Amino acid sequence: MAIWRFSVKGNVVRHGGRQRRQLTRTGCNEPFKDRFWCPKQRWFMKERCPFINQRECRNFDQMCGGRLARM
């Protein structure tokens, strides 16, 4: 039995056996149904991430010494 996966590689989003073109520039907040993909946590969030890109997310972690609480 295969495991269902969601991934963003290059400009292609793959979910299960399907694929589509990436809608966001960085892969952050990539929409899927009523959720948003977080590449850092490798999971779906209920709301859009407040950061513009992954660099801003990493900077926040370095300044605060921890991860952004899961939404």
Backbone as ProteinMPNN parsed JSONL, in Angstrom:
{"seq_chain_A": "MAIWRFSVKGNVVRHGGRQRRQLTRTGCNEPFKDRFWCPKQRWFMKERCPFINQRECRNFDQMCGGRLARM", "coords_chain_A": {"N_chain_A": [[0.843, -1.176, 0.0], [0.594, 2.185, -0.88], [1.906, 5.289, 0.397], [0.292, 8.376, 0.834], [1.5, 11.409, -0.382], [2.542, 14.851, -0.149], [4.213, 17.234, -1.972], [6.501, 19.847, -2.929], [8.358, 20.589, -5.585], [10.696, 22.191, -7.493], [8.797, 23.862, -9.83], [6.507, 22.41, -9.531], [3.749, 20.922, -7.971], [3.077, 18.097, -6.173], [0.642, 15.756, -5.27], [-0.416, 12.902, -3.866], [-1.171, 10.797, -6.54], [-1.345, 12.794, -8.371], [-0.502, 15.888, -10.054], [0.276, 19.389, -10.254], [0.81, 22.756, -11.411], [2.881, 24.938, -9.5], [1.502, 27.432, -7.387], [2.381, 29.466, -5.733], [5.301, 31.534, -5.249], [7.447, 30.617, -3.627], [6.703, 28.191, -2.518], [5.78, 28.248, 0.025], [2.787, 28.486, 1.916], [1.294, 27.175, -0.003], [-1.721, 26.482, -1.485], [-4.078, 23.913, -0.682], [-6.978, 22.391, -0.987], [-8.76, 23.39, 1.794], [-6.592, 24.23, 3.269], [-3.148, 25.271, 4.007], [0.102, 24.737, 2.818], [3.046, 24.197, 4.688], [6.346, 24.279, 4.155], [8.442, 24.151, 5.978], [7.474, 22.93, 8.349], [6.503, 20.773, 7.13], [3.809, 20.137, 6.823], [0.236, 20.767, 6.866], [-1.341, 23.919, 7.376], [-3.958, 25.657, 9.131], [-4.426, 28.325, 8.643], [-3.058, 30.969, 6.584], [0.489, 31.372, 6.552], [2.15, 33.894, 8.434], [4.518, 34.902, 7.445], [6.46, 36.143, 4.696], [8.292, 34.681, 3.166], [10.517, 31.779, 3.279], [12.971, 32.576, 4.301], [12.385, 34.785, 5.92], [10.918, 33.449, 7.85], [12.899, 31.76, 8.962], [14.599, 33.736, 10.012], [12.951, 34.796, 12.028], [12.813, 32.573, 13.735], [15.527, 32.404, 14.529], [15.869, 34.831, 15.874], [14.029, 34.624, 17.949], [14.555, 32.211, 19.108], [13.133, 29.84, 18.857], [10.483, 27.766, 17.461], [7.779, 28.862, 15.399], [4.616, 28.821, 16.79], [2.355, 26.212, 16.111], [-0.404, 26.74, 14.045]], "CA_chain_A": [[0.0, 0.0, 0.0], [1.397, 3.398, -1.013], [1.633, 6.398, 1.308], [-0.057, 9.613, 0.136], [2.473, 12.455, -0.069], [2.412, 16.185, -0.731], [5.556, 17.803, -2.099], [6.717, 20.949, -3.856], [9.716, 20.494, -6.134], [10.757, 23.054, -8.661], [7.53, 24.607, -9.907], [5.459, 21.399, -9.602], [3.195, 20.441, -6.708], [2.579, 16.722, -6.315], [-0.161, 15.263, -4.151], [-0.866, 11.572, -4.264], [-0.754, 10.485, -7.903], [-1.615, 13.95, -9.22], [0.437, 17.008, -9.981], [-0.168, 20.648, -10.833], [1.817, 23.814, -11.367], [2.969, 25.667, -8.232], [0.799, 28.711, -7.432], [3.152, 30.478, -5.008], [6.684, 31.642, -5.735], [8.427, 29.914, -2.796], [6.183, 26.935, -1.987], [5.12, 28.546, 1.301], [1.354, 28.784, 1.805], [0.728, 26.562, -1.205], [-3.062, 26.046, -1.095], [-4.589, 22.584, -1.003], [-8.327, 22.363, -0.411], [-8.948, 24.548, 2.684], [-5.382, 24.338, 4.104], [-1.967, 25.865, 3.379], [1.287, 23.919, 3.034], [4.217, 24.82, 5.287], [7.483, 23.41, 3.853], [9.294, 24.006, 7.159], [6.881, 21.924, 9.231], [6.101, 19.666, 6.264], [2.43, 19.824, 7.175], [-0.738, 21.776, 6.463], [-1.778, 24.881, 8.39], [-5.342, 26.1, 8.95], [-4.386, 29.697, 8.133], [-1.827, 31.319, 5.877], [1.63, 31.739, 7.369], [2.315, 35.346, 8.429], [5.788, 35.28, 6.833], [6.434, 36.28, 3.244], [9.082, 33.61, 2.572], [11.197, 30.916, 4.244], [14.063, 33.319, 4.949], [11.768, 35.555, 6.999], [10.551, 32.447, 8.86], [14.152, 31.365, 9.642], [15.052, 34.889, 10.8], [12.114, 34.844, 13.214], [13.274, 31.486, 14.614], [16.836, 32.745, 15.085], [15.721, 35.953, 16.803], [13.204, 34.229, 19.102], [15.087, 30.985, 19.698], [12.195, 28.725, 18.812], [9.633, 27.652, 16.286], [6.478, 29.501, 15.422], [3.592, 27.887, 17.277], [1.474, 25.713, 15.052], [-1.702, 27.424, 14.032]], "C_chain_A": [[0.891, 1.241, 0.0], [0.96, 4.448, 0.005], [1.357, 7.64, 0.475], [0.92, 10.698, 0.571], [2.118, 13.752, -0.764], [3.806, 16.751, -0.808], [5.551, 18.934, -3.121], [8.161, 20.86, -4.297], [9.751, 21.272, -7.433], [9.496, 23.894, -8.709], [6.341, 23.652, -10.044], [5.053, 20.968, -8.197], [2.637, 19.056, -6.969], [1.802, 16.344, -5.07], [-0.798, 13.956, -4.59], [-0.326, 11.254, -5.639], [-0.951, 11.634, -8.867], [-0.529, 15.0, -9.085], [-0.187, 18.217, -10.651], [0.964, 21.657, -10.726], [1.739, 24.559, -10.032], [2.315, 27.037, -8.379], [1.552, 29.823, -6.722], [4.6, 30.442, -5.467], [7.656, 30.757, -4.956], [7.962, 28.553, -2.294], [5.545, 27.097, -0.619], [3.667, 28.904, 1.022], [0.743, 28.247, 0.521], [-0.647, 26.006, -0.847], [-3.366, 24.617, -1.532], [-5.893, 22.413, -0.245], [-8.476, 23.565, 0.521], [-7.769, 24.754, 3.625], [-4.241, 24.947, 3.3], [-0.733, 25.07, 3.778], [2.414, 24.744, 3.629], [5.408, 23.89, 5.023], [8.398, 23.196, 5.053], [8.773, 22.898, 8.077], [6.475, 20.668, 8.468], [4.707, 19.165, 6.627], [1.536, 20.974, 6.766], [-1.155, 22.636, 7.643], [-3.222, 25.28, 8.085], [-5.41, 27.48, 8.321], [-3.072, 29.938, 7.415], [-0.736, 31.7, 6.867], [1.807, 33.256, 7.312], [3.595, 35.82, 7.738], [5.681, 35.278, 5.319], [7.179, 35.132, 2.56], [9.794, 32.816, 3.674], [12.338, 31.628, 4.953], [13.522, 34.138, 6.124], [11.382, 34.633, 8.159], [11.791, 32.022, 9.66], [14.674, 32.505, 10.511], [14.257, 35.013, 12.095], [12.557, 33.778, 14.219], [14.597, 31.847, 15.283], [16.727, 33.863, 16.113], [14.987, 35.529, 18.078], [13.665, 32.934, 19.765], [14.12, 29.81, 19.697], [11.347, 28.757, 17.561], [8.344, 28.436, 16.488], [5.457, 28.458, 15.873], [2.707, 27.463, 16.122], [0.12, 26.355, 15.173], [-2.82, 26.436, 13.955]], "O_chain_A": [[1.831, 1.336, 0.789], [-0.199, 4.49, 0.419], [2.084, 7.934, -0.473], [1.144, 10.885, 1.767], [1.484, 13.762, -1.819], [4.524, 16.752, 0.192], [4.729, 18.978, -4.036], [9.079, 21.031, -3.495], [8.954, 21.047, -8.343], [9.159, 24.567, -7.734], [5.302, 24.017, -10.593], [5.898, 20.687, -7.347], [1.825, 18.862, -7.874], [2.251, 16.583, -3.949], [-1.59, 13.9, -5.53], [0.869, 11.424, -5.884], [-0.746, 11.469, -10.069], [0.253, 14.999, -8.134], [-1.065, 18.088, -11.505], [1.952, 21.428, -10.029], [0.65, 24.78, -9.502], [2.539, 27.73, -9.371], [1.389, 30.995, -7.059], [5.065, 29.44, -6.01], [8.587, 30.202, -5.54], [8.754, 27.824, -1.696], [4.848, 26.199, -0.146], [3.356, 29.545, 0.019], [-0.228, 28.81, 0.014], [-0.739, 25.135, 0.017], [-2.961, 24.179, -2.609], [-5.907, 22.306, 0.981], [-8.325, 24.693, 0.053], [-7.92, 25.385, 4.672], [-4.34, 25.121, 2.085], [-0.547, 24.764, 4.956], [2.713, 25.841, 3.157], [5.476, 22.812, 5.613], [9.063, 22.164, 5.141], [9.533, 22.039, 8.525], [6.147, 19.641, 9.062], [4.455, 17.964, 6.725], [2.019, 22.033, 6.366], [-1.304, 22.149, 8.764], [-3.656, 25.248, 6.934], [-6.33, 27.78, 7.559], [-2.098, 29.211, 7.609], [-1.021, 32.29, 7.909], [1.633, 33.851, 6.248], [3.744, 37.012, 7.472], [4.914, 34.513, 4.735], [6.759, 34.659, 1.504], [9.684, 33.146, 4.856], [12.639, 31.307, 6.103], [14.131, 34.176, 7.193], [11.512, 35.013, 9.323], [11.741, 31.933, 10.887], [15.14, 32.27, 11.626], [14.828, 35.303, 13.147], [12.662, 34.053, 15.414], [14.767, 31.617, 16.481], [17.428, 33.838, 17.125], [15.293, 36.022, 19.163], [13.214, 32.601, 20.86], [14.292, 28.875, 20.479], [11.472, 29.646, 16.72], [7.891, 28.64, 17.614], [5.453, 27.333, 15.374], [2.357, 28.271, 15.261], [-0.43, 26.495, 16.266], [-3.988, 26.825, 13.934]]}, "name": "protein", "num_of_chains": 1, "seq": "MAIWRFSVKGNVVRHGGRQRRQLTRTGCNEPFKDRFWCPKQRWFMKERCPFINQRECRNFDQMCGGRLARM"}
